[in-house]
Amino acid sequence: MQRGSFQLMKSVNKSNVLNKIRTSEPISRAQIAKDTKLTPPTVSSIVKELIEQGIVRESELGASQGGRKPKMLLINRDAFYVIGVDAGPETVECILTDLSGEIFERTSSKLQRPITNDQFLAILKENIDKIFQSSRTNKEKVIGIGVAMHGVVNRETGTSLRAPNLGLENIPIKTELEQAFNVIVQVENDARAMALGESWFGGHGDFTSMVAVNIGRGVGSGVVINGKLYHGAQDIAGEIGHMTIDMNGEICECGNPGCLQTFATGKAIAGRAQKLTGEATHSLTEEGASVYYLAESGNKAYVAILEETGKAIGVGLTNLIHLINPGKIVLGGGVMKSEKYILPAIRRLIEQRALTPDAKRTEVTVTRLGDDATLLGAVSLLLVELFDPV
């Protein structure tokens, strides 16, 4: 779908009608009018346009309330598609989904370092082009591309300002991809994209506020308030990885001592294990996966390392609870594959240190979206554009 067509559709979405259908389907025109406080003729006119555009369809008749049975409205989920991209730092992964997040196509490429901006953009374009060229993809039905990028992102310009794990700066992702594919492109920090994806696809119910934390090679989070991402005044809201946990701790890559990132990443876990146990460097992977497997084998020293990691994360999350007071915290990323040992330690720490009884009971869970959480988050960047009222 070309950019002009998308903007036309978005102008229709200035009302609450489309989002009401999405969240309450199947629903009648009369119920939409009642819930949105719009007049029935206004609702009928908007619904007519949405049906003509193919994004809404009518289903079997609903229950009669004394007159004719109403026709029920649903989102036509296979009317349009979205391409989601998880960009780095180890791989570029792309998916094609329908409006419900069902995945139909998938591509990926390894990133080799050192790499230049142009090489990185070429890999992005190559993978997206593979999706467009697949037999299932109707190019006219693709409403846009969402890119979840690690590091610091300027979401307005769609520029990757700093991608520390790739050693890159000022990558014009949005400009380059829009020129190449002539569709809307939205670019967001990967942890924030994951948070938005959780609110759309994670099955978390009606939470009006939640935080998603991605713990892997780095630690980042996204804050969702009333269904929208919170970015902060300088666009760095959610950088929980650089919250100070120990004033005298190890120096983080940002230059400050004792950041949460120095305790919680896979590399940090493996480093502590090497110091504590004297294991040779080559026997513990940088991701810390071997620590989990050794803990599973019954080695209590490795169990203790993972539990200590959970305590450090718990301190960071307790601070987060006191600052934001989210309804729910969702954890993802490679480190949380050790949830058996880490998650109970997190919950115990919050129970011990949170300020009030309700805060102590803040729900903390691990994503059910698995390794696709960030990719589906990238998809949700376009769905927000399409569905949410302006």
N, C-alpha and C positions, 0 to 999 in steps of 0.2 A: 504494500500500500504506500503510495507516494505521500510525501510530507504534507502537501496541501489537503489531501483527503483526510488524513488523520486530524488535522486541525479543524476541519469541518465537523468531524464526528465529535471532537472534544467540545465544540461550542454547544452541541446538543446536550452534553453532559453537565452543563452549568446548573441544571436542576438536579434534584436528588433522585429522580425517577430511576435512572439506570442502576445506581448503587442500591436502591431499595429493592429492585428486582433481583439483583445479585445476592443480597443478604437474606431475602425472604422468599425466594422462589419455591414452589409455584405461588403466584400471587395475582389477584385480580386487579383490574383498573380501579375499581371502586375502593379496594383496600389501599392501593397506592395513594389515591386522592385523600383518603381519610388520614393516613399516616404522615403524609408530607404536607398536608394543609393546602394542597393545590386544588384548583377547581377541576371537576371531572372533564370538562372540555379541554382544559390545558393538558391534563394527563393523557387523554385520548390522542391529542395532536402529537405530543412527544412520542408516545408509544408507536403511533403510525410511522413516524420518521425512523424510529429505531428498528422496526420490522422491515421497512424498505431498505435500510442499510444492512440488514442481515444479522444484526447483533442480538436481536430479541426474536423469539418465536412463540407462537401460541400452542398450547397443549390441549388435552382433553378438557371437557367442561368441568367446572368446580361445583361445589354443593350449592343448591338453590337456597336463597334467603327469603323466599316468598315469591319471587318472580322468575324470570328466565335464568337458567344456569349460566354463570359467567364463564367466559373463556379465560384460562389461566395463562400467565406469562412466565417464560423462563429465558435464561441466557442461552443463546445458541453457541455452545462452547466450541464447536469446530468451525465457526464462521471465520475466525481469524487466528493467526499464529504469532508467536513471539520467539525471537532468538535470544537466549541467555548465554552470557560469556563469563567464565571465571578465569581472570587473567593473572596468572602467576601466583607465587614466584617460581614454582618448579615446572608447571605446565600451563598451557592454555586449553581450556575445555569449553565446548559449545554444545548447546542443546536447542532443539526445536520443540515447543510445547503449544498446546491449545490454550484456551482461556481458563481452563481448570487446572493447568499445570501438568497435564499428562504429557510425558516425554515420547516423541516419535522418532527423532533423529539425534545422533550424538557423534561428535568428533573430538579429537584431542591431539596435541603435539607437545613434546618435551621442549623446554627452553634450555638452551646451552649458553653458559656464561663464559667469558664476557659477551655482552650483547649491546647493540646500539639501538637508539630509538627507532630508526628506520627498519632494522631487522625485526624488532618486536612488533611494530605495526604490520609488517609483511606477514608475520605468523598469524596475527589476529585476522587479517583479511583472508588469508588462505583457508583458515578453518571456517570462517563465516561463509566464504564462497562455496565450500563443500556442502554446507547445509542448504544453501540456495540452489545448488545444482542437483540435490538429491531428488529421486523420483517422486517422493511424497510432497515436496514443497511447491505450493502455488505462490509465486512471488507476489502476486497482487493481494494475497491474503495475509502477508506478513506485515504487522502494524509497526514493528520497530525492533530495535536491538538494545538490550540492557547489558551493561558491562560492569561487573564487580571487580574492582582493581585494588590490589593491596597498596598500602601506603597512604599518602596524603593526596586527596583529590579535590579539585575545584569543580563542584558539581554544576555551577552555572555555565562554565565554559567547556566542561567535559574534559578537562586537562588533568593528567597525572602529574602533580607538582613534584612529588618525590616518591620513588619506588625503591626503598633502601635495599631490599634483598636482591634487586637486579642492578643496583647502582645507576639508575636512570633518573632523569629529571625532565619536567616540562614536555611530556608526551601529549600531542594534540589528538587524543583518541576520538572525541566526538567529531571534530572537524574532518578528520581523515576518513572515518567510517561513513559519515553522512555523504561525503563526496563520492565515495566508492559505491555505496549501495542505495542512495537516494531514499532512505527511510529515516524516521526519527531515531536518534541514539541518545540514551541516558547513561551517564557514567557515575558511579558511586563507589565509595570505599567498601571493601569486601565485607567487613564486619557489620557495617550499617545495612548493606544490601541483605545480608543474612537475617538481620533483625526484622526487616520489612517482610522478607519471605516467610519467616516464622509466623508473623501476624496474619499472613494471607493463607498459608498452606499448612501450618503446623498443628492445626486442630486444637487451638488453645481456648476456644470459646469466646466469651464476650469481654475479655480483659481490655480495659481502655488504655492501660499503660503496661508496657513490658520492656525488658532489656534482654538482648541476646549477646552472649559473650563467646567469641571465637578464640580458642586456645590451641595453638599449634606451634608454628615457627615464631609467631609473635602472639600478642594478646591484644585484641581489640573488641570493642562492643558497639552496639547500636541501640539507641533509645527511641522507642515508639510511644508517642503520646497522642491519644485520640486517633489512632490509626495512621499517624504521620510521623516521619522521622524528625528527630530534633537534632539540629546541627550546631547550635551555639553561635555566639557572636562572631567568632573567627573560624568557624567550620571545623573545630577540633573536638567537639563534644563526643564523648565515648572513648577517648584514649585512656582507657582504664589500665592498659599495660604499663603506662608511665606514672601511675599512682605510686607514691613512695610508701613502701612497706617497712623498710629498715633504713634509718638515716645513715647508718654506718655500713650498709651492705655493699655488695659488689657493684662496680660501675656498669651501668646499662649502656647499650649502644648509643643512646641519646646523650650520654655524658653525665647523667645524674646517678647518684648512688641509690641502691636499694629499691629500684622499681619492681613492681609485681612481675614484670617480664623476666627479671633475673632469677625468679623462683619457679615460674610456672610453665615456661616453654619446654618443648621436647629436648632442645639442646641443653637447657638449664638442668633438667631432670637427669639427663645422661651425665652431665658434668659433675653433679653432686654424687652420683653413684660411683663415678670413677674415683673421686677423692675419698669417699667413705670406705669403699671396698678394695681399692687398689687394683681393680680390674684394668686390663690393658685397654687403651683407647679403642682399638679396632673391634673389641668384642661388644661395645655398647654403641648402638647407632645414634646419630645426632638427633633423631626424632624421639629417642627415649623408648621406642617400642620394646627393645630387649629388656628394659627394666620391668615392664609389665609381664613379659613371658617368664622372667626369672622369679618374679613375685608369685606367679601362678604355679611355679614348680615347688613352692613352699619355702623359699628363702626369705626369712623374716626381715633381713636387712633391706631388701628391695621393697617389701611391703611397707616398711617404715618410711622409706624415701617417698613413696607415693602418698602415704598418709600425711607426711609433712608438706608435700605439695598441696594437698587438699586444704590444709590449715592456712597456708599462705593465700590461696585463692579465696578461702572463706573470709579472711581479713579484708581483702579487697572488696568482696561482695557485701560485707557488712557495712563498709564505708559507703558503698553504692546505695544500699538500702536506706541508710540515714540521710543521704543527700537527695535521692530521687523518690524513694518509697514506691517502687514499681509493684504492680500486682503479681508479676511473675518474672522469674529469671530463667532463661533457657541457655544451656551451655552446649557448645559444639566445638568441632576441630579435633585434630588427631589425638591430642592429649586426653580428651574425654573418652577415648576408647578404653582407658583404664578406669572408667567410672566405678567399677566394683570397689576399688580402694579409695579413689579420690572423692567421689560424691558423698559418701557417709561422713567423711572428715569435714567437708565443706558445711554440711548441714549441722553437724555438732558444733562447729565454731560459731555459726550464726546463732544457734540456740543459746550459746553461752554469752554472746557479746551484744546481740541486738538490743535496742533500747527498750522496746515495749513488748508485751506478750504477742500482739498482732504482728509486729515486725519479726519476731522470732519465728513465726509460722509462715513467713514469706515462702511461696512455693519455688523451689529450685529443682529444675529437671534437665535432662539431656535431650537434645533434639531427636525427634522421630524421623526427620528428613534424611538423616545419615550423611553420606558424602555429597549428596546433591543439595544440601541446605543453601550453600552460597550460590549455586547455579539457579535454583528456584528463586532466590532473592534477586538475582539479576533480572529474571523474568518479571518479578513483581514491580520493578521500577517502571515498566511500561504499563502494567495493569493499573497502577495508581493513576497514571496519566489518563487512562481510558475511563476508569470507573468512578474515581473519587470526584465529588462536587468541587467546582472551582471556587 
